[in-house]
Amino acid sequence: MPTTLTLNLAPVTLNAPDDKPLLWALREEANLVGTKFGCGIAACGACTVHVDGVAIRSCVTPLSAVAGKQVTTIEGISAKGPNAVQKAWIEHQVPQCGYCQSGFIMATTALLEKTPDPTDADIDAAITNLCRCGTYPAMRSAIKKATQLQKAGG
């Protein structure tokens, strides 16, 4: 059954079963492969996307749950070039293998939209993604830098 939604600001109809995980509909039907498969049980966050501005784990979200909603993937957050989070990630050389980074960037972008100047406790509560390479200190530094960049308009 076709599902209509807004994907990265464009209306789309995806022809996939209603129960297909959003992650796989994005990758296989919409050909957007920036969202990654990590665990399949919503534990790692590699599959994080935004649905109506809220960070969600797309590996456990059925396609039917996003019908009529606005979905934003890593490909959709930087239509005008890298956003503040992406700039900070680059400046602080956060990625090692990079596999989990799109999920972290999506989770961080959602956090900063809701809480523009997060405390360490805010970061710990909102960013529950996992990184096998252990780049957490660099990520925390990049999150703090992203808040500065956003305040400066960049």
N, C-alpha and C positions, 0 to 999 in steps of 0.2 A: 504494500500500500504506500503511495507517495506521501511524503511528509514535507510540508512547506514551512520554511523558517527564514530568518534573516541571518545570513552568514557573512561576517566581515563587511557589514553594511549593505550587502546586496541580497535581494530576495532570491531564494533558490528552492527548488523542489528536489528532494532526494528520493530515488526509487529504491527503497530498501525495506525489509521487514520492520515493523514497529518495535520489535524487541531487540533489534540489532544495537549493540552498544554504540553510542555516539562516536567514540574514538574510531571505531572501524568504519562507520559511515563517513566520517571526515576523511579518513585516509583512502578508503576504497571507492567511495561514490563521488566525493568532492575533490579528490586528488590533492588534498592538503596534508602533507606528511610531516609537518613541523611538530605536531602533537605526537608524542611517543607512547608506545606500550612499554610498561615497566613490570607491573606485577599482576594486573587484572583483578585486583581485590580492593582498589582504592587506598592502598597503604603508602605507595611511594610518591605519588603526585606527578610522575612524568607526563601524565595524560591531562594535566590541568588546562582547562579552557574557562572562558567566562560565559555565563548564561544570564542575560539581563544584568550584566555588571558584577555578578557574583562568581567567584572562583569555585569550580566544581571539578570532580574527578570524572572524566568522560568515559573511562573504561567500565563503569558500573551504571551509567546513565543511559537508559533506553532512548532510542531516537524519538519515540513517541512523546517523551517528557519535554522535548524542546520544540514541539510543533507550535508555530506562531510566535516563537520567542527569538530574541537576538542572541546569536552565538558569535563569540569572538575567539579566534585562535591566535597563535603566535604570529601567523602571517598577517593578521588584521590589526595588530596594535601599533604598527609603525608605517602607515600608509604615506606619511610625510617624512620618512627617514626614521632613524633610531629614536625611540623615546628616552626619557631620562633614565629609566631602569637599564635599558640596553646600553646606553652610553656609560653608565657607572659600571656595568658588568665588564665592558671592554676595558675601561680605564683601570679597573682593579684586577684585570686578568683572572676572572673568577673560574672559568671552565678549565678542567683538565681534560677529561674525555669528552665532556660537553653533552652527553646523552640526556641528562636530567634537566639541563638548563632551561629549555623552553617552558617546562612546568614551573620551575622556580621563578622565572621572569613573569609568567602569567600570575602566579600567586602574589608576587611582590607588587605587580602593577595594581592588582585588585586591592591589596592592603593600602597602598599609598593613595588610591582614589578615595578610600573610606577614612583613612587616618594619615593625613599628609606629613605628620611629624611623629612617627611611632617611637615608643620607648622600646627597650630591649624586651620587656614583658609582652608588649604588643606584637613584636616580631616573632617571639617564641610561640605565642598563641595562634598567630595567623599562618605562619610558614611552617607547615608540618611535613613538607616534602622530604624525601631522603636522597642523599648523594653518596654513592659508593666511593667516590674519590675523597670525600671528607673536606670539601672546600668551604665549610661553614664559616670560618673566620673571614675569609675573603668576601663571602656573600653578605655577611653582616656589615662589613665595611662598605660594600657597594650599595647596600640598602640605605645606609646613612648618607652616602654621597648622592644617591638619587634624590633624597629629600632636599638636599641643598640645590641640586640642579633644577628640580621642579620649582623651588622658591625663586630661583633666578630666571625662570621662564624657559628653561631648556631641557 
